[in-house]
Amino acid sequence: MKPETGTRGPRPMTAFVVSLAVSSVLMGVLLLSDRRVLELRRARTEVQTLDRQIAQRRRENESLRQAIDAAARHEFPAEKVAREELHLVASDDVVLLRPPEPMARVLRYLRPSPPSRRFSEAHEVGRVDVRR
């Protein structure tokens, strides 16, 4: 059986050239679209970062609104902490100090002493020491 002369068999060189051309076109499309994919990834990452920042700013805004509401109701939590825990006073407050010892004992030390002794103690200690 002889092959007919009118029909031709597969041509490997033609198939290789066509395959190479199609592969080159596909590779070019892939390389050109890869930049867009990278841009899309960057944009998605940036959107996620911005979403986190927005959520953080909303939390900060809510805490500031609560502080404003507390200030409007005259509830100053910072002032309360400063007064009660840190023992601080405002500039227009009047501070009354009570003596830690009974008054009779304090009065005994309030009698005038010789000026030279009182002056030297004040300079040595930085203040007059009422306890002896």
C-alpha positions in Angstrom: 0.0 0.0 0.0 1.4 3.1 -1.2 0.4 6.5 0.2 -1.6 8.6 -2.2 0.3 11.4 -3.7 -2.6 13.9 -3.3 -2.7 13.8 0.6 0.2 15.1 2.6 1.3 13.9 6.0 1.9 16.0 9.1 4.6 18.6 8.8 6.5 18.9 12.1 8.3 22.1 11.2 5.1 23.9 10.5 3.6 22.8 13.7 6.7 23.9 15.6 6.7 27.4 14.0 2.9 27.8 14.7 3.4 26.6 18.3 6.3 29.0 18.8 4.3 31.9 17.5 1.3 31.2 19.7 3.6 30.7 22.7 5.4 34.0 22.0 2.1 35.9 21.8 0.8 34.3 25.0 4.1 35.1 26.8 3.9 38.7 25.7 0.3 39.0 26.9 1.3 37.4 30.2 4.2 39.8 30.7 2.2 42.9 29.8 -0.7 41.8 32.1 1.6 40.9 34.9 2.3 44.6 35.6 -1.4 45.1 36.0 -1.6 42.2 38.4 1.2 43.7 40.5 -0.6 47.1 40.4 -3.8 45.4 41.5 -2.1 43.6 44.4 -0.5 46.9 45.5 -3.9 48.6 45.3 -5.5 45.9 47.4 -2.8 46.1 50.0 -3.2 49.9 50.1 -7.0 49.5 50.5 -6.5 47.1 53.4 -4.1 49.5 55.1 -6.4 52.4 54.6 -9.3 50.4 56.0 -7.3 49.6 59.1 -6.5 53.3 59.5 -10.1 54.3 59.1 -11.2 51.8 61.7 -8.5 53.2 64.1 -9.6 56.8 63.5 -13.2 55.8 64.1 -12.3 54.3 67.5 -10.3 57.5 68.3 -13.2 59.6 67.3 -15.6 57.6 69.5 -13.3 58.0 72.6 -13.0 61.7 71.9 -16.8 62.0 71.6 -17.1 60.2 75.0 -14.6 62.6 76.6 -16.5 65.6 75.1 -19.8 64.2 76.5 -18.2 63.7 79.9 -16.8 67.2 79.9 -20.3 68.5 79.0 -21.7 66.7 82.0 -18.8 68.0 84.2 -17.3 64.6 84.6 -13.6 65.1 84.1 -11.9 61.7 84.5 -8.4 63.2 84.1 -9.0 65.8 86.7 -10.5 63.2 89.1 -7.4 61.0 88.7 -5.1 64.0 89.1 -6.8 65.1 92.3 -7.4 61.7 94.0 -4.4 59.6 92.9 -1.7 62.1 92.1 -2.7 64.6 94.8 -2.6 67.6 92.4 -4.6 70.8 92.7 -5.8 73.4 90.3 -4.2 76.8 90.2 -7.3 78.5 91.7 -7.8 76.0 94.5 -7.2 76.9 98.2 -5.2 74.2 99.9 -5.5 73.7 103.6 -2.8 71.7 105.4 -3.5 70.2 108.7 -0.6 69.4 111.1 0.1 65.7 111.4 0.7 66.0 115.1 -1.6 67.3 117.9 -1.9 71.0 118.0 -0.4 71.5 121.5 2.8 69.8 120.4 3.0 72.0 117.3 2.4 75.1 119.3 5.3 74.3 121.5 7.6 74.5 118.5 6.2 77.8 117.4 7.7 79.7 120.3 10.4 82.0 119.1 13.9 80.5 119.1 17.2 82.4 118.8 17.4 83.9 115.3 20.8 82.5 114.6 19.7 79.0 115.2 16.6 79.3 113.1 18.5 80.9 110.3 21.2 78.2 110.2 18.7 75.4 110.2 16.8 76.9 107.3 19.9 77.0 105.2 21.2 73.6 106.1 18.0 71.7 105.6 16.3 73.9 103.0 13.4 74.5 105.4 12.8 74.9 109.1 12.3 71.5 110.7 9.6 71.7 113.4 10.3 68.3 114.8 13.1 68.1 117.3 
